[in-house]
Amino acid sequence: MSAVLPGARARPRLLGLSRRQWRTTLVAYLFLLPALLLLSVFTFYPVGFGTVLSLFAYNLRTLLGLEPARFVGLEHFRALRTDRFFWIALTNTLQYVLVVPVLQFASILLAVAVNRRLRGIAWFRAAYYVPVITSMVVVGLLWRWLYEQDGIINYVLLSLGVIARPISWLGNPDLALYSVMFVTLWKGLGYYMVIYLAGLQAISPEYEEAATLDGAGRWQIFRYVTLPLLRPSILVASTISTIAALKVFEEVYVMTGGGPVFRTFTMFFYIFDVGFQKFDFGYAAALAVILAAGIMLLSAANFAVFRRGGYEYY
């Protein structure tokens, strides 16, 4: 209960906020302004422009000013139903998303393994992070060489007697997609390990000590204490990796070029093919809209599954 001293004047408030609160809010938005401007230019505007472009027939002749853009409405989206390559790309992309749970589980286990005070543990953390800072082109070329029929992988497997003859990892339609997915897993492992390592080090040891006093084993502590407290990190890492898997392009472009027989032909690769090789920008924009809708849908699913967690939930 507030009391007003006799003779004191009540200060004017605008929308329930005092002058000091308005000043604090203004300063906060000024700090956000550069990021909002960059997001507007490089994210919001392209999304809006691409959505509008998907409603027009816009090709290279239109871009050169030889013919006007023609409004076609939803014609591009209706054409997707009978587009064989769209369904191939969509199927491959959804299959590629299966790398996400494997990647997250492996990253959590790796973070738990390196979250110890051991001599030289910093070196191991840095070693696992090296692939993250390596260019995807370099990584793709390196793994394409490793996957060669006379490459190191086949040489080691032949030497150990695991296989009888060299395997065409990137030339076999049954193996090509999984071979590229493994490269994504290998490169992303260190990045998500760092996210989970930060999450593990933010967990107070008192929770695990209390569980130990209650007689819980190491697996029970991990299952019922560590994982629930790690859920905010899982949400962030899972959402980022899902988006990255849906937008996979560099690995495919460098290692397989969409082959063999379209087995690694993903949605982003199809958008690139339609937009920058066939110059059908309107149809490519329609494909991008579908991909963006899929990204938002799976991101919302991630939030629905992992939104509860952390200390508040625990």
N, C-alpha and C positions, 0 to 999 in steps of 0.2 A: 504494500500500500504506500503510495507516494504522497508526500505532503508538500504544498506550495507555501513558501514563506510569505508573510504579509508584505505587500509592496512589490514582490517579485513578479515580473511579467512572463507569461508562458511563451516560449519560443515557437514561432510558426513551424508547422510540419507539413511536408508535401508527400502525399500518398503514404502517410504513416511513418515516414523516415525523417529523422532530424537532419540538420545541415551537415553535421559531421558524418552521419551514415551515408548521405549522398556523396560527400567528398570521397569517402573510402570506396564506395561502389564505382565512382567515376575513375579513380586511380586503377582499380582492378580491371575495368574494361579497357583502359588505355594500355595496360600491359598485354591484354589479350588481342588488341587490335592488329598488330603485325601478323600474328598467326591466323586471325580471321581473314585478313586480306589475302594471305597466301592460299588459304583454303578456298576462298571465293574464286580466285583466279585459276587455280590448278585442280580444284575438285568440283565445287558446286557449279561453276559455269560450264565445264566440259560435260558434266552429267546432264545438265539442262539442255545444252546444245545438242548432245548426242540423242537425247530423247526426242527432241523436235526433228532432228535429221532423220530419224528412223521412219518418220511419216512422209518422207519425200523420196522421189527417184533422183538421186544425186550421184553422178559418175564423173569420170575424168573430163568429158566434154563440158559438163556443167562447171567444173572447177576452172577450166580454161576460158569460160565465158562464151562458149560456142552454142550453148543451148540453156534455157532457163531451168531451174529446179521445178519439178512437177510434183504437186501434192498427190499422194496415193493413199493416204489414210493408213489403214491397218493391213494393206495388201502384203507388205513384207512379212508380217507376223502370220498371216494366213498361209503364205508360201512355205513357212517353216514346217508345216504339217507333212508336206510331201517331199521335203528336202532330205534325201538319203544321207548326205554328208553331215547335216545338222544332227541327226540322230546318232550317227557314228561318233561324232565329236562329243555329244552330250553323254553317251554311254561311257566312253573312255574317260571323260573328266570325272564323272561320278565314281568310276572305279578307282581313279587316281586318289580320290578323297580318302580311300581306305588306308592310305599311308599315315593319316593324321593320328588315329588312336595308337598305332604302333610307335610312331615318333614320340608321342607324349609319354607313353608308358616307359619307353627306353630312356627318355630324358629325365624322368623322375628317378628311375633307378640309378642313372649315372650321377645325378645331383646328390642323392643319398650317399653314394659311394665316395664322392669327393668332398662331402661335407664333414670332414674329419680333420683333426689337428695332427697331421702326420708330416714327417720330414719329406720335403720335396713335393707336397700336394699341390702347391701353387704351380709347379711346372706342369703337372698333369692337367690342371684346369686350363692353362694357357695352350697346351698341346691340343686339347679337344676343341678349343675355340679357333684355331688356325683356319680350318675349312670355312668358317663363317666369313672371315675377312678376305678369303680368296675369291677372285672373280669367277662368276658362274661359267663364263666361257672357258677359262683355264680348267676349271673342275670338269666341265663337259668333255673337253679334249683329252684330259688326263684319263678319265674313266672310259672314253671311247677306245683309247689305246689299251687300257687294261682289259677291256672286254673283247679285244681282237681274238680271232681263233688261234693265233700264235702268240697271244698276250700272256701276261704273268698269271692271271687267274686260271686259265686253262692249263698252263704249265704246272702250276702247283697241284691242281686237282688230278692231272694225269700222273704226276709223280707220286701222289699219295694213293693212287689206284681208285679214287672216288668215281672217276668217269673213264670210259673206254676210248672215247674219241673226243676231239675238241668240240666245244659247243659254241654255236653262233648266238651269243647272248642278245645282240641287237638286231640280228637278221631273222631270228625265229619269231613268228607272229605270236606264239604262245608265251614267249619269255621277254619280248622287247619292252612291254609296258612295265613289268615288274623290275626289269633291270634299271630302267630310268627312275622308277619310284625309289629304288634302293639308293641311288645317288642323292635324291632329295632328302632321304632319311639321314644319310651320312653327312651331308653338308649342314643340315639344320640341327643336328644333335647338340652341338656346342652352344648354339644360340638359345635354345629352350632350356638347356642345362643351367645357363646363367640365371634365367628367370626363376627356375625352381630353386636354385641355390640361394638366391636372395629371399625367396619365400621361406625356405627352411631356416635360414639364419634369423628371420624375424619372429620365429616361434619361440616363445619363452620355454627354457628347459624345465621349468617348474611343472608343466603339464605332463611331460614324459616321466619326470621323477615321481609325480603323484601316481601315475599309472603303474610304474614299477613297484612302488610300495603296496599297491593293491594286488600285486601278483601277476600283472599282465606280462606276456612274453614279447619278444621283439616284433613278431608279426602282428600281434594284437595292438601293440602301440602304434605301429605303422598304419594299420587298417582303421583303428578307431580314434586315434589322436592326430597323427601327422596328416593323413589325407584330408580329413574335414577342415583342418586349419590351413591346408594348402589350396583349398578350393578357389580362392580369388586368383591365385597364380595360374591354376589350371584353366580358369575361364579366359584369362588374357592369352595364355599360350595356345589354347585350343582354338580360340577365335582367329588369332593371327595365322596359325598354320592352316586352318580350313580355308581362309581367304587365299593364302599363298598356293594351296593345292588346286583351288578352282581356277587360279590365274596362271597355272604353270605354262611356261613358254620357252625360256632359255634352254633348259635341259633338253627339251624335245627338239628345238631348232638346231642345236649344236650336235646332238648325238644321233638322232634318227631322221630329222626332217619330216616327221609325221608318219614315217613308214615303220616297219614293212606292211604293205597292203592296208594302210590307214590305221594300224593297230595302236599307234601313239598319236593319232590325230585328235588333239584336244580342242576345246572350245576357243581358247585364246589363240591357238594356232590357226583355227578356221577363220576367226575374225581377221587376223593378220593376212591370211590368204585372200579373203574376199575384198578386204579394204585396200591393201597395199600391193597386191599382185594382179587382182582383177579390177581394181579401182571402182568397185560398186560400193560407194561409201554409205549410201542409204541402207542397203541390206546389211552391211557390216555393223551399222549403228543399231539395227534391230537385233542382231545377234548379241551385241554388247548389252543392250537393255535386258535381254533374257538372262545373260550371265550375271548382270548386276542384281536382278531380282533373285536369282539363285543364291548369290552371296548374302543378300540381306536375309533370306529365308533361313539359311543354315547358321548365320550369325545369331539370329533370334532363337534358334533351337539351342545353340550353345548357352545363351543367357538363361533360357528356360531350365536347362539341366543343371548349370553350375552357379546360378545366381545366389543360392543360399550356401553360406560357408564362412570360414574365418572365425575370429574370436566371438563375434556377436552370435553366430549360429551355434558355436560350440557351447 
